[in-house]
Amino acid sequence: MIKDIPEKERPIEKLFEKGEKALSDSELIAIILRSGTKSKSAIDLARNILEKNKDLREINARSLKSIKGVGEAKAASLAAALELGKRVYLNKTDNKVKLLNAEEIFNYTKYLFNSLKQEEFYVLYFNNKQELIETKLLFKGTINSSVVHPREIFKEAYLLSASKIVCMHNHPSGSTIPSKKDIEFTKNIVRIGSLMGVNVIDHIIVSDNKFYSFYEHNNLN
Protein backbone atom coordinates (compact mmCIF):
# COMPACT_ATOMS: atom_id res chain seq x y z
CA MET A 1 0.00 0.00 0.00
CA ILE A 2 1.05 3.65 -0.39
CA LYS A 3 1.67 3.92 3.36
CA ASP A 4 4.35 1.25 2.93
CA ILE A 5 6.23 3.33 0.33
CA PRO A 6 9.01 5.56 1.70
CA GLU A 7 7.49 8.97 2.33
CA LYS A 8 9.59 10.84 -0.25
CA GLU A 9 8.56 8.35 -2.94
CA ARG A 10 4.82 8.64 -2.31
CA PRO A 11 3.14 10.39 -5.30
CA ILE A 12 2.07 13.61 -3.58
CA GLU A 13 5.26 14.03 -1.60
CA LYS A 14 7.32 13.18 -4.69
CA LEU A 15 5.43 15.75 -6.74
CA PHE A 16 6.26 18.56 -4.34
CA GLU A 17 9.83 17.35 -3.85
CA LYS A 18 10.76 16.70 -7.50
CA GLY A 19 8.03 18.34 -9.58
CA GLU A 20 5.21 17.02 -11.76
CA LYS A 21 7.49 15.87 -14.56
CA ALA A 22 9.26 13.42 -12.26
CA LEU A 23 6.10 11.36 -11.79
CA SER A 24 5.11 8.38 -13.91
CA ASP A 25 1.68 8.17 -15.55
CA SER A 26 0.50 5.77 -12.86
CA GLU A 27 1.66 8.11 -10.09
CA LEU A 28 -0.15 11.08 -11.64
CA ILE A 29 -3.33 9.03 -12.02
CA ALA A 30 -2.99 7.80 -8.41
CA ILE A 31 -3.03 11.40 -7.19
CA ILE A 32 -6.24 12.07 -9.11
CA LEU A 33 -7.84 8.87 -7.80
CA ARG A 34 -6.84 9.87 -4.23
CA SER A 35 -7.44 6.36 -2.85
CA GLY A 36 -7.42 2.74 -3.83
CA THR A 37 -9.50 -0.19 -2.58
CA LYS A 38 -9.17 -2.56 0.35
CA SER A 39 -6.88 -4.81 -1.67
CA LYS A 40 -5.18 -2.33 -3.99
CA SER A 41 -3.35 0.94 -3.51
CA ALA A 42 -4.18 3.95 -5.67
CA ILE A 43 -0.99 3.25 -7.65
CA ASP A 44 -2.00 -0.38 -8.28
CA LEU A 45 -5.42 0.78 -9.41
CA ALA A 46 -3.79 3.36 -11.68
CA ARG A 47 -1.63 0.63 -13.22
CA ASN A 48 -4.76 -1.45 -13.88
CA ILE A 49 -6.29 1.52 -15.68
CA LEU A 50 -3.20 1.94 -17.84
CA GLU A 51 -3.08 -1.79 -18.64
CA LYS A 52 -6.63 -1.60 -19.99
CA ASN A 53 -6.08 1.76 -21.72
CA LYS A 54 -2.74 1.74 -23.53
CA ASP A 55 -3.42 5.20 -24.95
CA LEU A 56 -4.24 7.84 -22.33
CA ARG A 57 -6.15 9.78 -24.96
CA GLU A 58 -8.69 6.97 -25.25
CA ILE A 59 -9.66 6.97 -21.57
CA ASN A 60 -13.23 8.05 -20.91
CA ALA A 61 -15.61 7.87 -17.95
CA ARG A 62 -17.59 4.91 -19.31
CA SER A 63 -14.54 2.73 -19.91
CA LEU A 64 -13.16 3.61 -16.48
CA LYS A 65 -16.34 2.49 -14.72
CA SER A 66 -15.89 -1.01 -16.14
CA ILE A 67 -12.64 -1.44 -14.16
CA LYS A 68 -13.04 -3.10 -10.79
CA GLY A 69 -12.40 -0.63 -8.00
CA VAL A 70 -13.20 2.47 -10.09
CA GLY A 71 -16.56 3.92 -9.16
CA GLU A 72 -18.38 6.91 -10.62
CA ALA A 73 -16.51 9.47 -8.52
CA LYS A 74 -13.05 8.19 -9.48
CA ALA A 75 -14.07 7.77 -13.13
CA ALA A 76 -15.48 11.29 -13.26
CA SER A 77 -12.42 12.84 -11.58
CA LEU A 78 -9.94 11.21 -13.95
CA ALA A 79 -12.03 11.81 -17.08
CA ALA A 80 -12.48 15.47 -16.12
CA ALA A 81 -8.74 15.93 -15.46
CA LEU A 82 -7.86 14.43 -18.85
CA GLU A 83 -10.44 16.56 -20.65
CA LEU A 84 -9.12 19.70 -18.97
CA GLY A 85 -5.62 18.77 -20.09
CA LYS A 86 -6.84 18.40 -23.67
CA ARG A 87 -8.48 21.81 -23.59
CA VAL A 88 -5.41 23.49 -22.17
CA TYR A 89 -3.30 21.84 -24.86
CA LEU A 90 -5.64 22.89 -27.66
CA ASN A 91 -5.94 26.48 -26.51
CA LYS A 92 -2.23 27.26 -26.06
CA THR A 93 -2.54 30.25 -28.34
CA ASP A 94 0.63 31.85 -26.98
CA ASN A 95 2.64 29.25 -28.86
CA LYS A 96 1.12 30.29 -32.20
CA VAL A 97 0.73 26.75 -33.52
CA LYS A 98 0.93 26.75 -37.30
CA LEU A 99 -0.89 23.90 -39.04
CA LEU A 100 -0.24 23.92 -42.76
CA ASN A 101 -1.89 20.77 -44.09
CA ALA A 102 -4.52 18.14 -43.34
CA GLU A 103 -2.05 15.65 -41.83
CA GLU A 104 -0.72 18.21 -39.35
CA ILE A 105 -4.27 19.20 -38.39
CA PHE A 106 -5.30 15.56 -38.00
CA ASN A 107 -2.31 14.70 -35.82
CA TYR A 108 -2.91 17.77 -33.65
CA THR A 109 -6.60 17.05 -33.02
CA LYS A 110 -7.22 13.32 -33.59
CA TYR A 111 -7.52 12.42 -29.91
CA LEU A 112 -10.65 14.59 -29.73
CA PHE A 113 -12.52 11.91 -31.63
CA ASN A 114 -11.27 8.79 -29.82
CA SER A 115 -13.96 6.31 -28.76
CA LEU A 116 -16.85 8.57 -29.82
CA LYS A 117 -20.15 6.83 -30.52
CA GLN A 118 -21.74 9.84 -32.19
CA GLU A 119 -20.62 12.49 -34.64
CA GLU A 120 -19.02 15.65 -33.29
CA PHE A 121 -18.32 18.74 -35.35
CA TYR A 122 -15.35 21.01 -34.63
CA VAL A 123 -14.13 24.16 -36.29
CA LEU A 124 -10.51 25.29 -36.15
CA TYR A 125 -10.10 29.05 -36.48
CA PHE A 126 -6.90 30.50 -37.98
CA ASN A 127 -5.40 33.92 -38.61
CA ASN A 128 -4.10 34.91 -42.05
CA LYS A 129 -0.72 33.26 -41.29
CA GLN A 130 -2.58 30.00 -40.67
CA GLU A 131 -1.71 30.09 -36.98
CA LEU A 132 -4.34 28.43 -34.84
CA ILE A 133 -6.46 30.84 -32.81
CA GLU A 134 -8.92 28.42 -31.24
CA THR A 135 -10.62 25.04 -31.64
CA LYS A 136 -14.34 24.88 -30.90
CA LEU A 137 -16.79 22.02 -30.59
CA LEU A 138 -19.94 23.45 -32.16
CA PHE A 139 -22.31 20.53 -32.69
CA LYS A 140 -23.01 16.94 -31.78
CA GLY A 141 -25.07 14.59 -33.93
CA THR A 142 -25.51 13.86 -37.62
CA ILE A 143 -23.81 16.50 -39.74
CA ASN A 144 -26.33 18.26 -41.96
CA SER A 145 -27.52 21.80 -42.61
CA SER A 146 -30.45 21.49 -40.21
CA VAL A 147 -28.10 20.73 -37.28
CA VAL A 148 -24.88 22.51 -38.21
CA HIS A 149 -25.97 26.05 -38.96
CA PRO A 150 -23.49 28.25 -40.86
CA ARG A 151 -24.50 31.20 -38.69
CA GLU A 152 -22.83 29.67 -35.63
CA ILE A 153 -19.68 28.76 -37.56
CA PHE A 154 -19.11 32.23 -38.98
CA LYS A 155 -20.26 34.09 -35.87
CA GLU A 156 -17.33 32.52 -34.02
CA ALA A 157 -15.01 33.43 -36.90
CA TYR A 158 -15.92 37.12 -36.54
CA LEU A 159 -15.68 37.04 -32.75
CA LEU A 160 -12.18 35.56 -33.01
CA SER A 161 -11.14 37.75 -35.97
CA ALA A 162 -10.33 34.56 -37.89
CA SER A 163 -9.66 34.76 -41.60
CA LYS A 164 -9.50 31.00 -42.26
CA ILE A 165 -11.33 27.99 -40.89
CA VAL A 166 -11.12 24.20 -41.09
CA CYS A 167 -14.19 22.09 -40.37
CA MET A 168 -13.74 18.64 -38.84
CA HIS A 169 -16.10 15.85 -37.90
CA ASN A 170 -15.91 12.13 -37.28
CA HIS A 171 -17.60 9.05 -38.70
CA PRO A 172 -18.15 6.54 -35.87
CA SER A 173 -18.81 3.87 -38.52
CA GLY A 174 -15.09 3.69 -39.29
CA SER A 175 -15.36 4.95 -42.87
CA THR A 176 -13.98 8.35 -43.84
CA ILE A 177 -15.76 8.46 -47.21
CA PRO A 178 -17.89 11.62 -47.29
CA SER A 179 -21.63 11.14 -47.49
CA LYS A 180 -23.87 13.05 -49.88
CA LYS A 181 -24.84 15.30 -46.96
CA ASP A 182 -21.16 15.89 -46.12
CA ILE A 183 -20.49 16.99 -49.69
CA GLU A 184 -23.54 19.25 -49.89
CA PHE A 185 -22.76 20.79 -46.51
CA THR A 186 -19.12 21.46 -47.46
CA LYS A 187 -20.03 23.17 -50.72
CA ASN A 188 -22.54 25.34 -48.89
CA ILE A 189 -20.06 26.35 -46.19
CA VAL A 190 -17.35 27.16 -48.76
CA ARG A 191 -19.81 29.31 -50.72
CA ILE A 192 -20.98 31.23 -47.64
CA GLY A 193 -17.41 31.66 -46.42
CA SER A 194 -16.43 33.18 -49.75
CA LEU A 195 -19.29 35.69 -49.50
CA MET A 196 -18.38 36.57 -45.91
CA GLY A 197 -14.62 36.89 -46.41
CA VAL A 198 -13.71 33.82 -44.36
CA ASN A 199 -11.75 31.21 -46.30
CA VAL A 200 -12.83 27.60 -45.66
CA ILE A 201 -9.51 25.90 -46.36
CA ASP A 202 -10.56 22.31 -45.63
CA HIS A 203 -13.16 19.96 -44.25
CA ILE A 204 -11.61 16.87 -42.68
CA ILE A 205 -13.48 13.67 -41.83
CA VAL A 206 -11.77 11.44 -39.27
CA SER A 207 -12.25 7.89 -38.08
CA ASP A 208 -9.97 5.67 -36.03
CA ASN A 209 -6.47 6.53 -37.22
CA LYS A 210 -7.27 7.86 -40.68
CA PHE A 211 -8.77 10.92 -42.31
CA TYR A 212 -10.27 12.29 -45.52
CA SER A 213 -9.41 15.82 -46.63
CA PHE A 214 -11.81 17.61 -49.00
CA TYR A 215 -8.96 19.92 -50.00
CA GLU A 216 -6.53 17.13 -50.85
CA HIS A 217 -9.23 15.40 -52.93
CA ASN A 218 -10.02 18.64 -54.78
CA ASN A 219 -13.56 18.42 -53.45
CA LEU A 220 -14.05 21.85 -51.88
CA ASN A 221 -15.87 23.42 -54.83
N, C-alpha and C positions, 0 to 999 in steps of 0.2 A: 504494500500500500504506500501512498505518498508519504505518510508519516514515517515510514521506514527508510525513505531516501534521505541522504545527508541534507541538512537544511539549505545549504547554498546551491544544491542541485535541484531543489524543488522548483517547479515551473515559475511560480510568482516571484520567489526570492531570486531565482536565476535571471528573470527578466529585468528586475531592478538592479541587479549586480552587474550583468553583462550586456543588457540591452535586448530589444526585441529580436534583432537579427541573429542572435546567438541561439535562439530556441528552434527546435525541430518543429515540423508540422504537427506532430502528435502533442507536443508540449503546448503549442499555441491553442490547439483545439481543447486540450485538457483545461486550460484556464477559462475558456468560454463555457465549457460544461460545468465547471465549478466543483462537481462531485461525481463519484462513480456509483457503484452499487455495493451490496454487501460482499460480493465475491470479487469485484474488480475495482481497481483504482480508476480515477479519471483518465490517467495516461493509458491504461490498458483498454478502456472503452474507446478512447481516441484512436488507438491503433486498430481496433476492430472496425471503426468507421472508415479508416484509410484503406484497410484491406478490402472492404466491400466497395469502395469508391476510389479507384486508382487515380482519377482525375478530379482534383478539388473543385474544378469548375462545374462538374456534373452533380455535385451534392445539392439536394433540395430537401425541404421539410418532409415530404412524403416518403422519400427513400430512407431518410434518417429514422423515421418512426418504425420502420420494419426491422430495425436492429435491436436486439434484446438489450434492455437496459437504458434505451434512449426513449424517454417519454415525450409528450408534446412540448413541455417547457424547454427541455434540452434541445430538441429538434428546432424549435422556433428560434432560440437564442443563436444557435450556430448558423442556421439559414439566414437570419437577419444580419449577422456579422459578415458573412460572405457576400451578401447582396450589397451591403454598405461599402465593402471593399471594392466591388465591381464599379459602383457609382463613382467613388472617389477616383478610381483609375481612369474611367471614361471622361471625367470632367476636369482632368488636369490641364486646363487651358493655358496655364503659365508656360508649359513646355512647348506650346505651339506645334502639336503633332501634325506633320504633313503626310497625307495619304494620297498617293498619286495614281493608283490603279486599283482595280477590283480585288486583286489578290491581297494587297496591303490592307484594304478596308475589311475584307473577309477575315484575315488573320487577327486584326485588331478587335473585331467585334463578335467573332463566332461563338464565344462562350455564352453570349446572351441568349442563344437559341437552344442550348443543350437541354435535352430531356423534355422539351415542350410538347404538350399534347394538343395544343391549339395554335392557330396562326397568330403571330404578333408582328406588328408593323412599326418599324423605326424609321426615323429620318435623321441623317447626319447633315449638320449645317456647317458650311465652310465659308471662309473669306475669299477674296479674289486671288490669294496666293495658294489656295487650296489647303489652308491650315484649318484644322478642325476647331470649330467654335463650341459645338455642343452636340450631344446625341440624345434624342428624345423618343421615348416610347409613346406613340400617339393613339394606337388602336389595337384591340384584341378581337380576333374572330376572322371570319372569311373576308378576304380582301376583295372588295368591290366598291363601286362608286357610292352605293347607298350607305356604306359603313365608314369608309375612308373618305372624308370630305376634303376636297382641295383647300377649302377656306382655312381649315385648321393647320394644314401643312404650310401654307404661305403666310399665314398670320405669324407663326413662329419665326419664319424667315425674316420678316420685317422687324419683329421685336429684337432679334439677334443681329440685325444688320448683315445678314448672310447674303452672299451673291451667288452661291452654288449650293445645291443639295444633292444628296444621294438617298434614294429610298431603299429600304431593305425589308424583306419579310421571309418567313420560313414556310416550308411545306412539311408538316409532320409525317406525311405519307412516305417520305424518303426520296421522292423524285424532285429534281430541280427544274424540270421542263415547265415553262410558263403555260398557264391555262389561257383560254380565250379571254377570260375576265382580266387576267394579269396583263395581257397584251393591250386590251382596250383601255384599261386603267392607266397604263404607262403612257400610251399615246396622248391621252387626255391631260395627264399631269405635265408632260413635256410641252404641249400646246399652251396650256395656261401659264406655265412658267415663262415661256417665251414672251407672252403678252405682258407679264408682270415684271419682267426684267430680272428673273431669278432662273439661273441656268440649271436644269435637271441633268446632271452629268452621268447618272447611271441609276438603274434599278437592279438590285441584286437579290436573287432568290437563293436561300441557303437551306441545306438539309444535311444532317450528319456532318461529314467532313468534306463537303463539296459545295460548289456554288455555280450559279448561272448569272452571267452579266449581260444585260440588255445591250450595253455599249459595245462589249467585245464581240457580240453576235450581230452588230449593226442593226439592232432592232429597236432603236429609240424613236424612229420617225414613222 
